[in-house]
Amino acid sequence: MSNSKILFRSILAAALGASISSAATSGWSYMHPKLSDGEVEIQNACVMPAEGKLSKVGMKGQEGMSKESEAWSAALQTVVELHLKGAGVQVLPSGMSPEDLEKDPELQQVVLKLQEKYNSILAQIDKHPKDTRKARFSVGDEVTLLPCAAKADTLVYVNGHGRVLTGGKKAFGILVAGPSASTAFLELSLVDAKSGDVLAYLRLLNNGKFVDDSEKAYGSRLDKLFKRMKIGSTGQK
């Protein structure tokens, strides 16, 4: 084996080791005054269909990962629902599964319209997340048209974005002091199921194995944020 190949493999091993050893999840949240002041509580939630998007980043550029993104979306939804339940929140059936939407074109249009409205609001939240505290963001009262809104006090929007670096890209990052670890963030918006006001915005960043183990990547941090926000019953313990 040539010296150059040995060097490259050594750098690659160092990059992989660094990404594993430094794997961690940070997170923060901002709350609407109605939630932080205890005017409203989050006890019954309806989780909207999660949207996760993964991209593979290699030496030749970036490409989509549609199949992996679909599986990751399902994993993120499972983690969020599990930890909401762990916080003492009742997670209600959404009535918006792919099968439900296929059977009801009118509902499908309502969900798509609300998702587009939410995406527009999310772009604003991403720029000024602290403005959640100023009651600036709302999806609108059309949320009451959703099948689960009648019994829910909160709708939970779940979004994930991840960049998965190849081994070569990690090694190159080590050499040039650039990105050398895969990273992904999970965003949650808790929305009033009657008014559409964004009651809380949470963002969690992870540089570990978020694709293979979303529970390990985000679970414990979600628990801490939910408790700090007094979501469900955990804040009372």
Summary of the structure (lengths in Angstrom):
residues: 237
radius of gyration: 19.8
end to end distance: 60.4
largest distance: 68.2
contacts: 769
relative contact order: 0.22
helix: 48%
strand: 24%
